């Protein structure tokens, strides 16, 4: 269950027009991703991402979850 503080935070987020617009943009852009992507578009995207994050990814240890409840 959510605490009263968490409920209040969700209500404030729902009232934010900026946040709603950002989620609307994300939803619209995700529809574009359902379409086919050409190799050229993929290479352009990978090039842009590599410029933003030039450092190699640091390896992380595997976390074994013994007791997972959904």
mmCIF file of the N, C-alpha and C atoms, coordinates in Angstrom:
data_MODEL
# 
_entry.id   MODEL 
# 
loop_
_atom_site.group_PDB 
_atom_site.id 
_atom_site.type_symbol 
_atom_site.label_atom_id 
_atom_site.label_alt_id 
_atom_site.label_comp_id 
_atom_site.label_asym_id 
_atom_site.label_entity_id 
_atom_site.label_seq_id 
_atom_site.pdbx_PDB_ins_code 
_atom_site.Cartn_x 
_atom_site.Cartn_y 
_atom_site.Cartn_z 
_atom_site.occupancy 
_atom_site.B_iso_or_equiv 
_atom_site.pdbx_formal_charge 
_atom_site.auth_seq_id 
_atom_site.auth_comp_id 
_atom_site.auth_asym_id 
_atom_site.auth_atom_id 
_atom_site.pdbx_PDB_model_num 
ATOM 1   N N  . UNK A 1 1  ? 0.830  -1.180  0.000   1.00 0.00 ? 1  UNK A N  1 
ATOM 2   C CA . UNK A 1 1  ? 0.000  0.000   0.000   1.00 0.00 ? 1  UNK A CA 1 
ATOM 3   C C  . UNK A 1 1  ? 0.880  1.251   0.000   1.00 0.00 ? 1  UNK A C  1 
ATOM 4   N N  . UNK A 1 2  ? 0.324  2.305   -0.487  1.00 0.00 ? 2  UNK A N  1 
ATOM 5   C CA . UNK A 1 2  ? 1.041  3.575   -0.530  1.00 0.00 ? 2  UNK A CA 1 
ATOM 6   C C  . UNK A 1 2  ? 0.811  4.355   0.757   1.00 0.00 ? 2  UNK A C  1 
ATOM 7   N N  . UNK A 1 3  ? 1.862  5.025   1.195   1.00 0.00 ? 3  UNK A N  1 
ATOM 8   C CA . UNK A 1 3  ? 1.718  5.885   2.367   1.00 0.00 ? 3  UNK A CA 1 
ATOM 9   C C  . UNK A 1 3  ? 0.985  7.161   1.944   1.00 0.00 ? 3  UNK A C  1 
ATOM 10  N N  . UNK A 1 4  ? 0.547  7.918   2.924   1.00 0.00 ? 4  UNK A N  1 
ATOM 11  C CA . UNK A 1 4  ? -0.147 9.174   2.624   1.00 0.00 ? 4  UNK A CA 1 
ATOM 12  C C  . UNK A 1 4  ? 0.776  10.139  1.886   1.00 0.00 ? 4  UNK A C  1 
ATOM 13  N N  . UNK A 1 5  ? 2.054  10.127  2.248   1.00 0.00 ? 5  UNK A N  1 
ATOM 14  C CA . UNK A 1 5  ? 3.026  10.998  1.586   1.00 0.00 ? 5  UNK A CA 1 
ATOM 15  C C  . UNK A 1 5  ? 3.175  10.617  0.109   1.00 0.00 ? 5  UNK A C  1 
ATOM 16  N N  . UNK A 1 6  ? 3.222  9.313   -0.173  1.00 0.00 ? 6  UNK A N  1 
ATOM 17  C CA . UNK A 1 6  ? 3.344  8.852   -1.557  1.00 0.00 ? 6  UNK A CA 1 
ATOM 18  C C  . UNK A 1 6  ? 2.091  9.188   -2.359  1.00 0.00 ? 6  UNK A C  1 
ATOM 19  N N  . UNK A 1 7  ? 0.933  9.032   -1.731  1.00 0.00 ? 7  UNK A N  1 
ATOM 20  C CA . UNK A 1 7  ? -0.320 9.383   -2.408  1.00 0.00 ? 7  UNK A CA 1 
ATOM 21  C C  . UNK A 1 7  ? -0.353 10.870  -2.758  1.00 0.00 ? 7  UNK A C  1 
ATOM 22  N N  . UNK A 1 8  ? 0.081  11.698  -1.818  1.00 0.00 ? 8  UNK A N  1 
ATOM 23  C CA . UNK A 1 8  ? 0.097  13.141  -2.058  1.00 0.00 ? 8  UNK A CA 1 
ATOM 24  C C  . UNK A 1 8  ? 1.057  13.487  -3.189  1.00 0.00 ? 8  UNK A C  1 
ATOM 25  N N  . UNK A 1 9  ? 2.215  12.813  -3.213  1.00 0.00 ? 9  UNK A N  1 
ATOM 26  C CA . UNK A 1 9  ? 3.194  13.056  -4.272  1.00 0.00 ? 9  UNK A CA 1 
ATOM 27  C C  . UNK A 1 9  ? 2.619  12.685  -5.639  1.00 0.00 ? 9  UNK A C  1 
ATOM 28  N N  . UNK A 1 10 ? 1.916  11.561  -5.717  1.00 0.00 ? 10 UNK A N  1 
ATOM 29  C CA . UNK A 1 10 ? 1.298  11.153  -6.982  1.00 0.00 ? 10 UNK A CA 1 
ATOM 30  C C  . UNK A 1 10 ? 0.234  12.152  -7.428  1.00 0.00 ? 10 UNK A C  1 
ATOM 31  N N  . UNK A 1 11 ? -0.538 12.670  -6.484  1.00 0.00 ? 11 UNK A N  1 
ATOM 32  C CA . UNK A 1 11 ? -1.558 13.666  -6.825  1.00 0.00 ? 11 UNK A CA 1 
ATOM 33  C C  . UNK A 1 11 ? -0.917 14.938  -7.375  1.00 0.00 ? 11 UNK A C  1 
ATOM 34  N N  . UNK A 1 12 ? 0.188  15.356  -6.752  1.00 0.00 ? 12 UNK A N  1 
ATOM 35  C CA . UNK A 1 12 ? 0.886  16.552  -7.228  1.00 0.00 ? 12 UNK A CA 1 
ATOM 36  C C  . UNK A 1 12 ? 1.467  16.330  -8.620  1.00 0.00 ? 12 UNK A C  1 
ATOM 37  N N  . UNK A 1 13 ? 2.002  15.135  -8.852  1.00 0.00 ? 13 UNK A N  1 
ATOM 38  C CA . UNK A 1 13 ? 2.552  14.824  -10.170 1.00 0.00 ? 13 UNK A CA 1 
ATOM 39  C C  . UNK A 1 13 ? 1.446  14.812  -11.219 1.00 0.00 ? 13 UNK A C  1 
ATOM 40  N N  . UNK A 1 14 ? 0.280  14.279  -10.863 1.00 0.00 ? 14 UNK A N  1 
ATOM 41  C CA . UNK A 1 14 ? -0.833 14.225  -11.807 1.00 0.00 ? 14 UNK A CA 1 
ATOM 42  C C  . UNK A 1 14 ? -1.337 15.621  -12.148 1.00 0.00 ? 14 UNK A C  1 
ATOM 43  N N  . UNK A 1 15 ? -1.179 16.562  -11.229 1.00 0.00 ? 15 UNK A N  1 
ATOM 44  C CA . UNK A 1 15 ? -1.643 17.930  -11.469 1.00 0.00 ? 15 UNK A CA 1 
ATOM 45  C C  . UNK A 1 15 ? -0.657 18.737  -12.309 1.00 0.00 ? 15 UNK A C  1 
ATOM 46  N N  . UNK A 1 16 ? 0.547  18.222  -12.507 1.00 0.00 ? 16 UNK A N  1 
ATOM 47  C CA . UNK A 1 16 ? 1.578  18.956  -13.238 1.00 0.00 ? 16 UNK A CA 1 
ATOM 48  C C  . UNK A 1 16 ? 1.339  18.859  -14.744 1.00 0.00 ? 16 UNK A C  1 
ATOM 49  N N  . UNK A 1 17 ? 1.074  19.988  -15.374 1.00 0.00 ? 17 UNK A N  1 
ATOM 50  C CA . UNK A 1 17 ? 0.848  19.984  -16.822 1.00 0.00 ? 17 UNK A CA 1 
ATOM 51  C C  . UNK A 1 17 ? 2.144  19.667  -17.569 1.00 0.00 ? 17 UNK A C  1 
ATOM 52  N N  . UNK A 1 18 ? 3.281  20.084  -17.026 1.00 0.00 ? 18 UNK A N  1 
ATOM 53  C CA . UNK A 1 18 ? 4.575  19.801  -17.657 1.00 0.00 ? 18 UNK A CA 1 
ATOM 54  C C  . UNK A 1 18 ? 4.841  18.305  -17.680 1.00 0.00 ? 18 UNK A C  1 
ATOM 55  N N  . UNK A 1 19 ? 4.597  17.659  -16.561 1.00 0.00 ? 19 UNK A N  1 
ATOM 56  C CA . UNK A 1 19 ? 4.826  16.219  -16.481 1.00 0.00 ? 19 UNK A CA 1 
ATOM 57  C C  . UNK A 1 19 ? 3.884  15.461  -17.418 1.00 0.00 ? 19 UNK A C  1 
ATOM 58  N N  . UNK A 1 20 ? 2.631  15.898  -17.480 1.00 0.00 ? 20 UNK A N  1 
ATOM 59  C CA . UNK A 1 20 ? 1.685  15.246  -18.394 1.00 0.00 ? 20 UNK A CA 1 
ATOM 60  C C  . UNK A 1 20 ? 2.140  15.398  -19.836 1.00 0.00 ? 20 UNK A C  1 
ATOM 61  N N  . UNK A 1 21 ? 2.634  16.583  -20.192 1.00 0.00 ? 21 UNK A N  1 
ATOM 62  C CA . UNK A 1 21 ? 3.120  16.818  -21.556 1.00 0.00 ? 21 UNK A CA 1 
ATOM 63  C C  . UNK A 1 21 ? 4.338  15.944  -21.857 1.00 0.00 ? 21 UNK A C  1 
ATOM 64  N N  . UNK A 1 22 ? 5.230  15.783  -20.878 1.00 0.00 ? 22 UNK A N  1 
ATOM 65  C CA . UNK A 1 22 ? 6.403  14.933  -21.084 1.00 0.00 ? 22 UNK A CA 1 
ATOM 66  C C  . UNK A 1 22 ? 5.994  13.479  -21.317 1.00 0.00 ? 22 UNK A C  1 
ATOM 67  N N  . UNK A 1 23 ? 5.040  12.984  -20.539 1.00 0.00 ? 23 UNK A N  1 
ATOM 68  C CA . UNK A 1 23 ? 4.570  11.617  -20.740 1.00 0.00 ? 23 UNK A CA 1 
ATOM 69  C C  . UNK A 1 23 ? 3.848  11.474  -22.077 1.00 0.00 ? 23 UNK A C  1 
ATOM 70  N N  . UNK A 1 24 ? 3.126  12.510  -22.485 1.00 0.00 ? 24 UNK A N  1 
ATOM 71  C CA . UNK A 1 24 ? 2.460  12.487  -23.789 1.00 0.00 ? 24 UNK A CA 1 
ATOM 72  C C  . UNK A 1 24 ? 3.503  12.377  -24.902 1.00 0.00 ? 24 UNK A C  1 
ATOM 73  N N  . UNK A 1 25 ? 4.599  13.123  -24.767 1.00 0.00 ? 25 UNK A N  1 
ATOM 74  C CA . UNK A 1 25 ? 5.690  13.066  -25.746 1.00 0.00 ? 25 UNK A CA 1 
ATOM 75  C C  . UNK A 1 25 ? 6.328  11.686  -25.766 1.00 0.00 ? 25 UNK A C  1 
ATOM 76  N N  . UNK A 1 26 ? 6.578  11.125  -24.590 1.00 0.00 ? 26 UNK A N  1 
ATOM 77  C CA . UNK A 1 26 ? 7.154  9.780   -24.520 1.00 0.00 ? 26 UNK A CA 1 
ATOM 78  C C  . UNK A 1 26 ? 6.248  8.751   -25.189 1.00 0.00 ? 26 UNK A C  1 
ATOM 79  N N  . UNK A 1 27 ? 4.946  8.850   -24.927 1.00 0.00 ? 27 UNK A N  1 
ATOM 80  C CA . UNK A 1 27 ? 4.001  7.903   -25.520 1.00 0.00 ? 27 UNK A CA 1 
ATOM 81  C C  . UNK A 1 27 ? 3.979  8.051   -27.044 1.00 0.00 ? 27 UNK A C  1 
ATOM 82  N N  . UNK A 1 28 ? 3.994  9.292   -27.534 1.00 0.00 ? 28 UNK A N  1 
ATOM 83  C CA . UNK A 1 28 ? 3.993  9.532   -28.973 1.00 0.00 ? 28 UNK A CA 1 
ATOM 84  C C  . UNK A 1 28 ? 5.266  8.983   -29.605 1.00 0.00 ? 28 UNK A C  1 
ATOM 85  N N  . UNK A 1 29 ? 6.418  9.238   -28.961 1.00 0.00 ? 29 UNK A N  1 
ATOM 86  C CA . UNK A 1 29 ? 7.690  8.762   -29.501 1.00 0.00 ? 29 UNK A CA 1 
ATOM 87  C C  . UNK A 1 29 ? 7.793  7.247   -29.463 1.00 0.00 ? 29 UNK A C  1 
ATOM 88  N N  . UNK A 1 30 ? 7.178  6.615   -28.476 1.00 0.00 ? 30 UNK A N  1 
ATOM 89  C CA . UNK A 1 30 ? 7.246  5.158   -28.416 1.00 0.00 ? 30 UNK A CA 1 
ATOM 90  C C  . UNK A 1 30 ? 6.459  4.534   -29.570 1.00 0.00 ? 30 UNK A C  1 
ATOM 91  N N  . UNK A 1 31 ? 5.436  5.221   -30.054 1.00 0.00 ? 31 UNK A N  1 
ATOM 92  C CA . UNK A 1 31 ? 4.709  4.715   -31.226 1.00 0.00 ? 31 UNK A CA 1 
ATOM 93  C C  . UNK A 1 31 ? 5.606  4.726   -32.454 1.00 0.00 ? 31 UNK A C  1 
ATOM 94  N N  . UNK A 1 32 ? 6.473  5.741   -32.545 1.00 0.00 ? 32 UNK A N  1 
ATOM 95  C CA . UNK A 1 32 ? 7.413  5.798   -33.664 1.00 0.00 ? 32 UNK A CA 1 
ATOM 96  C C  . UNK A 1 32 ? 8.373  4.621   -33.626 1.00 0.00 ? 32 UNK A C  1 
ATOM 97  N N  . UNK A 1 33 ? 8.709  4.159   -32.449 1.00 0.00 ? 33 UNK A N  1 
ATOM 98  C CA . UNK A 1 33 ? 9.655  3.053   -32.323 1.00 0.00 ? 33 UNK A CA 1 
ATOM 99  C C  . UNK A 1 33 ? 9.045  1.726   -32.778 1.00 0.00 ? 33 UNK A C  1 
ATOM 100 N N  . UNK A 1 34 ? 7.719  1.647   -32.841 1.00 0.00 ? 34 UNK A N  1 
ATOM 101 C CA . UNK A 1 34 ? 7.076  0.426   -33.315 1.00 0.00 ? 34 UNK A CA 1 
ATOM 102 C C  . UNK A 1 34 ? 7.253  0.256   -34.820 1.00 0.00 ? 34 UNK A C  1 
ATOM 103 N N  . UNK A 1 35 ? 7.589  1.338   -35.504 1.00 0.00 ? 35 UNK A N  1 
ATOM 104 C CA . UNK A 1 35 ? 7.800  1.246   -36.944 1.00 0.00 ? 35 UNK A CA 1 
ATOM 105 C C  . UNK A 1 35 ? 9.194  0.698   -37.225 1.00 0.00 ? 35 UNK A C  1 
ATOM 106 N N  . UNK A 1 36 ? 9.426  0.323   -38.458 1.00 0.00 ? 36 UNK A N  1 
ATOM 107 C CA . UNK A 1 36 ? 10.729 -0.228  -38.839 1.00 0.00 ? 36 UNK A CA 1 
ATOM 108 C C  . UNK A 1 36 ? 11.779 0.876   -38.847 1.00 0.00 ? 36 UNK A C  1 
ATOM 109 N N  . UNK A 1 37 ? 12.984 0.511   -38.433 1.00 0.00 ? 37 UNK A N  1 
ATOM 110 C CA . UNK A 1 37 ? 14.100 1.447   -38.383 1.00 0.00 ? 37 UNK A CA 1 
ATOM 111 C C  . UNK A 1 37 ? 15.129 0.989   -39.397 1.00 0.00 ? 37 UNK A C  1 
ATOM 112 N N  . UNK A 1 38 ? 15.574 1.916   -40.226 1.00 0.00 ? 38 UNK A N  1 
ATOM 113 C CA . UNK A 1 38 ? 16.583 1.559   -41.226 1.00 0.00 ? 38 UNK A CA 1 
ATOM 114 C C  . UNK A 1 38 ? 17.951 1.446   -40.554 1.00 0.00 ? 38 UNK A C  1 
ATOM 115 N N  . UNK A 1 39 ? 18.871 0.806   -41.243 1.00 0.00 ? 39 UNK A N  1 
ATOM 116 C CA . UNK A 1 39 ? 20.228 0.652   -40.720 1.00 0.00 ? 39 UNK A CA 1 
ATOM 117 C C  . UNK A 1 39 ? 20.880 2.020   -40.555 1.00 0.00 ? 39 UNK A C  1 
ATOM 118 N N  . UNK A 1 40 ? 20.640 2.924   -41.495 1.00 0.00 ? 40 UNK A N  1 
ATOM 119 C CA . UNK A 1 40 ? 21.212 4.270   -41.402 1.00 0.00 ? 40 UNK A CA 1 
ATOM 120 C C  . UNK A 1 40 ? 20.712 5.003   -40.155 1.00 0.00 ? 40 UNK A C  1 
ATOM 121 N N  . UNK A 1 41 ? 19.415 4.882   -39.867 1.00 0.00 ? 41 UNK A N  1 
ATOM 122 C CA . UNK A 1 41 ? 18.865 5.522   -38.673 1.00 0.00 ? 41 UNK A CA 1 
ATOM 123 C C  . UNK A 1 41 ? 19.473 4.919   -37.408 1.00 0.00 ? 41 UNK A C  1 
ATOM 124 N N  . UNK A 1 42 ? 19.645 3.607   -37.400 1.00 0.00 ? 42 UNK A N  1 
ATOM 125 C CA . UNK A 1 42 ? 20.236 2.938   -36.247 1.00 0.00 ? 42 UNK A CA 1 
ATOM 126 C C  . UNK A 1 42 ? 21.675 3.403   -36.030 1.00 0.00 ? 42 UNK A C  1 
ATOM 127 N N  . UNK A 1 43 ? 22.446 3.494   -37.106 1.00 0.00 ? 43 UNK A N  1 
ATOM 128 C CA . UNK A 1 43 ? 23.836 3.942   -36.996 1.00 0.00 ? 43 UNK A CA 1 
ATOM 129 C C  . UNK A 1 43 ? 23.892 5.386   -36.506 1.00 0.00 ? 43 UNK A C  1 
ATOM 130 N N  . UNK A 1 44 ? 23.007 6.236   -36.997 1.00 0.00 ? 44 UNK A N  1 
ATOM 131 C CA . UNK A 1 44 ? 22.973 7.628   -36.531 1.00 0.00 ? 44 UNK A CA 1 
ATOM 132 C C  . UNK A 1 44 ? 22.664 7.689   -35.040 1.00 0.00 ? 44 UNK A C  1 
ATOM 133 N N  . UNK A 1 45 ? 21.707 6.883   -34.599 1.00 0.00 ? 45 UNK A N  1 
ATOM 134 C CA . UNK A 1 45 ? 21.330 6.872   -33.184 1.00 0.00 ? 45 UNK A CA 1 
ATOM 135 C C  . UNK A 1 45 ? 22.484 6.354   -32.325 1.00 0.00 ? 45 UNK A C  1 
ATOM 136 N N  . UNK A 1 46 ? 23.113 5.262   -32.744 1.00 0.00 ? 46 UNK A N  1 
ATOM 137 C CA . UNK A 1 46 ? 24.234 4.711   -31.983 1.00 0.00 ? 46 UNK A CA 1 
ATOM 138 C C  . UNK A 1 46 ? 25.400 5.696   -31.916 1.00 0.00 ? 46 UNK A C  1 
ATOM 139 N N  . UNK A 1 47 ? 25.645 6.410   -33.005 1.00 0.00 ? 47 UNK A N  1 
ATOM 140 C CA . UNK A 1 47 ? 26.706 7.418   -33.019 1.00 0.00 ? 47 UNK A CA 1 
ATOM 141 C C  . UNK A 1 47 ? 26.394 8.538   -32.036 1.00 0.00 ? 47 UNK A C  1 
ATOM 142 N N  . UNK A 1 48 ? 25.155 9.006   -32.031 1.00 0.00 ? 48 UNK A N  1 
ATOM 143 C CA . UNK A 1 48 ? 24.763 10.071  -31.104 1.00 0.00 ? 48 UNK A CA 1 
ATOM 144 C C  . UNK A 1 48 ? 24.893 9.610   -29.655 1.00 0.00 ? 48 UNK A C  1 
ATOM 145 N N  . UNK A 1 49 ? 24.459 8.398   -29.366 1.00 0.00 ? 49 UNK A N  1 
ATOM 146 C CA . UNK A 1 49 ? 24.541 7.885   -27.999 1.00 0.00 ? 49 UNK A CA 1 
ATOM 147 C C  . UNK A 1 49 ? 25.993 7.715   -27.575 1.00 0.00 ? 49 UNK A C  1 
ATOM 148 N N  . UNK A 1 50 ? 26.846 7.253   -28.487 1.00 0.00 ? 50 UNK A N  1 
ATOM 149 C CA . UNK A 1 50 ? 28.255 7.066   -28.129 1.00 0.00 ? 50 UNK A CA 1 
ATOM 150 C C  . UNK A 1 50 ? 28.942 8.400   -27.854 1.00 0.00 ? 50 UNK A C  1 
ATOM 151 N N  . UNK A 1 51 ? 28.462 9.465   -28.468 1.00 0.00 ? 51 UNK A N  1 
ATOM 152 C CA . UNK A 1 51 ? 29.026 10.793  -28.187 1.00 0.00 ? 51 UNK A CA 1 
ATOM 153 C C  . UNK A 1 51 ? 28.554 11.311  -26.834 1.00 0.00 ? 51 UNK A C  1 
ATOM 154 N N  . UNK A 1 52 ? 27.326 10.967  -26.475 1.00 0.00 ? 52 UNK A N  1 
ATOM 155 C CA . UNK A 1 52 ? 26.790 11.397  -25.184 1.00 0.00 ? 52 UNK A CA 1 
ATOM 156 C C  . UNK A 1 52 ? 27.458 10.626  -24.047 1.00 0.00 ? 52 UNK A C  1 
ATOM 157 N N  . UNK A 1 53 ? 27.634 9.323   -24.234 1.00 0.00 ? 53 UNK A N  1 
ATOM 158 C CA . UNK A 1 53 ? 28.206 8.446   -23.202 1.00 0.00 ? 53 UNK A CA 1 
ATOM 159 C C  . UNK A 1 53 ? 29.457 7.773   -23.755 1.00 0.00 ? 53 UNK A C  1 
ATOM 160 N N  . UNK A 1 54 ? 30.585 8.486   -23.831 1.00 0.00 ? 54 UNK A N  1 
ATOM 161 C CA . UNK A 1 54 ? 31.769 7.904   -24.467 1.00 0.00 ? 54 UNK A CA 1 
ATOM 162 C C  . UNK A 1 54 ? 32.480 6.847   -23.625 1.00 0.00 ? 54 UNK A C  1 
ATOM 163 N N  . UNK A 1 55 ? 32.290 6.861   -22.305 1.00 0.00 ? 55 UNK A N  1 
ATOM 164 C CA . UNK A 1 55 ? 32.983 5.908   -21.446 1.00 0.00 ? 55 UNK A CA 1 
ATOM 165 C C  . UNK A 1 55 ? 32.358 4.521   -21.565 1.00 0.00 ? 55 UNK A C  1 
ATOM 166 N N  . UNK A 1 56 ? 33.190 3.475   -21.525 1.00 0.00 ? 56 UNK A N  1 
ATOM 167 C CA . UNK A 1 56 ? 32.625 2.124   -21.578 1.00 0.00 ? 56 UNK A CA 1 
ATOM 168 C C  . UNK A 1 56 ? 31.814 1.827   -20.309 1.00 0.00 ? 56 UNK A C  1 
ATOM 169 N N  . UNK A 1 57 ? 30.871 0.954   -20.457 1.00 0.00 ? 57 UNK A N  1 
ATOM 170 C CA . UNK A 1 57 ? 30.014 0.582   -19.334 1.00 0.00 ? 57 UNK A CA 1 
ATOM 171 C C  . UNK A 1 57 ? 30.835 -0.209  -18.325 1.00 0.00 ? 57 UNK A C  1 
ATOM 172 N N  . UNK A 1 58 ? 30.676 0.142   -17.055 1.00 0.00 ? 58 UNK A N  1 
ATOM 173 C CA . UNK A 1 58 ? 31.384 -0.574  -15.999 1.00 0.00 ? 58 UNK A CA 1 
ATOM 174 C C  . UNK A 1 58 ? 30.657 -1.882  -15.705 1.00 0.00 ? 58 UNK A C  1 
ATOM 175 N N  . UNK A 1 59 ? 31.392 -2.985  -15.622 1.00 0.00 ? 59 UNK A N  1 
ATOM 176 C CA . UNK A 1 59 ? 30.725 -4.253  -15.317 1.00 0.00 ? 59 UNK A CA 1 
ATOM 177 C C  . UNK A 1 59 ? 30.155 -4.236  -13.903 1.00 0.00 ? 59 UNK A C  1 
ATOM 178 N N  . UNK A 1 60 ? 29.011 -4.840  -13.765 1.00 0.00 ? 60 UNK A N  1 
ATOM 179 C CA . UNK A 1 60 ? 28.359 -4.916  -12.457 1.00 0.00 ? 60 UNK A CA 1 
ATOM 180 C C  . UNK A 1 60 ? 28.214 -6.374  -12.067 1.00 0.00 ? 60 UNK A C  1 
ATOM 181 N N  . UNK A 1 61 ? 28.348 -6.662  -10.797 1.00 0.00 ? 61 UNK A N  1 
ATOM 182 C CA . UNK A 1 61 ? 28.183 -8.056  -10.376 1.00 0.00 ? 61 UNK A CA 1 
ATOM 183 C C  . UNK A 1 61 ? 26.724 -8.485  -10.509 1.00 0.00 ? 61 UNK A C  1 
ATOM 184 N N  . UNK A 1 62 ? 26.542 -9.753  -10.807 1.00 0.00 ? 62 UNK A N  1 
ATOM 185 C CA . UNK A 1 62 ? 25.198 -10.300 -10.926 1.00 0.00 ? 62 UNK A CA 1 
ATOM 186 C C  . UNK A 1 62 ? 24.580 -10.397 -9.540  1.00 0.00 ? 62 UNK A C  1 
ATOM 187 N N  . UNK A 1 63 ? 23.346 -9.947  -9.407  1.00 0.00 ? 63 UNK A N  1 
ATOM 188 C CA . UNK A 1 63 ? 22.651 -10.020 -8.126  1.00 0.00 ? 63 UNK A CA 1 
ATOM 189 C C  . UNK A 1 63 ? 21.702 -11.203 -8.186  1.00 0.00 ? 63 UNK A C  1 
ATOM 190 N N  . UNK A 1 64 ? 21.932 -12.156 -7.320  1.00 0.00 ? 64 UNK A N  1 
ATOM 191 C CA . UNK A 1 64 ? 21.072 -13.343 -7.285  1.00 0.00 ? 64 UNK A CA 1 
ATOM 192 C C  . UNK A 1 64 ? 19.952 -13.087 -6.279  1.00 0.00 ? 64 UNK A C  1 
ATOM 193 N N  . UNK A 1 65 ? 18.732 -13.127 -6.766  1.00 0.00 ? 65 UNK A N  1 
ATOM 194 C CA . UNK A 1 65 ? 17.569 -12.951 -5.912  1.00 0.00 ? 65 UNK A CA 1 
ATOM 195 C C  . UNK A 1 65 ? 17.064 -14.324 -5.507  1.00 0.00 ? 65 UNK A C  1 
ATOM 196 N N  . UNK A 1 66 ? 17.074 -14.583 -4.221  1.00 0.00 ? 66 UNK A N  1 
ATOM 197 C CA . UNK A 1 66 ? 16.680 -15.898 -3.724  1.00 0.00 ? 66 UNK A CA 1 
ATOM 198 C C  . UNK A 1 66 ? 15.172 -15.975 -3.536  1.00 0.00 ? 66 UNK A C  1 
ATOM 199 N N  . UNK A 1 67 ? 14.584 -14.897 -3.034  1.00 0.00 ? 67 UNK A N  1 
ATOM 200 C CA . UNK A 1 67 ? 13.165 -14.918 -2.712  1.00 0.00 ? 67 UNK A CA 1 
ATOM 201 C C  . UNK A 1 67 ? 12.487 -13.739 -3.406  1.00 0.00 ? 67 UNK A C  1 
ATOM 202 N N  . UNK A 1 68 ? 11.883 -13.988 -4.563  1.00 0.00 ? 68 UNK A N  1 
ATOM 203 C CA . UNK A 1 68 ? 11.241 -12.933 -5.339  1.00 0.00 ? 68 UNK A CA 1 
ATOM 204 C C  . UNK A 1 68 ? 9.733  -13.117 -5.264  1.00 0.00 ? 68 UNK A C  1 
ATOM 205 N N  . UNK A 1 69 ? 9.046  -12.064 -4.872  1.00 0.00 ? 69 UNK A N  1 
ATOM 206 C CA . UNK A 1 69 ? 7.582  -12.115 -4.792  1.00 0.00 ? 69 UNK A CA 1 
ATOM 207 C C  . UNK A 1 69 ? 7.015  -11.046 -5.708  1.00 0.00 ? 69 UNK A C  1 
ATOM 208 N N  . UNK A 1 70 ? 6.092  -11.426 -6.535  1.00 0.00 ? 70 UNK A N  1 
ATOM 209 C CA . UNK A 1 70 ? 5.473  -10.483 -7.459  1.00 0.00 ? 70 UNK A CA 1 
ATOM 210 C C  . UNK A 1 70 ? 4.032  -10.281 -7.068  1.00 0.00 ? 70 UNK A C  1 
# 
